[in-house]
Amino acid sequence: MRYCTFVKALMCERRAIKTFIFKNIKCKLTQIKRLRGLLHHVPFTRLDSQFQSGIEYPYEI
């Protein structure tokens, strides 16, 4: 009985982890898309100054 509930909990956990990772990846992708949009509009000198001021952007483009 205990073992069965343990396995069920494990399966639920795995599903939760999968959805969490998937959501994270989706979020990263939207961030990267936004950043790409920014790169088209914002001049690079302003972007460089923002980098130096410590604003973090996702680097995986």
C-alpha positions as CSV (number, residue, x, y, z in Angstrom):
1,M,0.0,0.0,0.0
2,R,2.7,2.5,1.0
3,Y,4.8,1.5,-2.0
4,C,1.9,2.2,-4.3
5,T,1.3,5.7,-3.0
6,F,5.0,6.4,-3.2
7,V,5.1,5.4,-6.8
8,K,2.1,7.5,-7.6
9,A,3.7,10.5,-5.9
10,L,6.9,9.9,-7.8
11,M,5.0,9.9,-11.1
12,C,3.2,13.1,-10.2
13,E,6.5,14.6,-9.2
14,R,8.0,13.7,-12.5
15,R,5.1,15.2,-14.4
16,A,5.3,18.4,-12.4
17,I,9.0,18.6,-13.1
18,K,8.5,18.1,-16.8
19,T,5.8,20.8,-17.0
20,F,8.0,23.1,-14.9
21,I,11.0,22.7,-17.2
22,F,8.8,23.1,-20.3
23,K,7.3,26.3,-18.9
24,N,10.8,27.6,-18.1
25,I,12.0,26.9,-21.6
26,K,8.9,28.6,-23.1
27,C,9.5,31.6,-20.8
28,K,13.2,31.8,-21.9
29,L,12.1,31.6,-25.5
30,T,9.7,34.6,-25.1
31,Q,12.5,36.5,-23.3
32,I,14.9,35.8,-26.2
33,K,12.3,36.9,-28.7
34,R,11.7,40.1,-26.8
35,L,15.4,40.7,-26.6
36,R,15.8,40.2,-30.4
37,G,13.0,42.7,-30.9
38,L,14.9,45.1,-28.6
39,L,18.1,44.5,-30.5
40,H,16.4,45.7,-33.7
41,H,15.0,48.9,-32.2
42,V,17.6,49.9,-29.6
43,P,20.9,51.3,-30.8
44,F,23.9,49.2,-29.7
45,T,25.5,52.0,-27.7
46,R,22.5,52.2,-25.4
47,L,22.5,48.4,-25.1
48,D,26.2,48.4,-24.1
49,S,25.6,51.1,-21.4
50,Q,22.7,49.0,-20.1
51,F,25.0,45.9,-20.0
52,Q,27.6,47.9,-18.0
53,S,25.0,49.2,-15.6
54,G,24.4,45.6,-14.6
55,I,21.0,44.8,-16.2
56,E,21.1,41.1,-17.0
57,Y,19.9,39.8,-20.3
58,P,19.6,36.1,-21.4
59,Y,22.8,35.4,-23.4
60,E,21.6,32.2,-25.1
61,I,20.5,33.7,-28.4
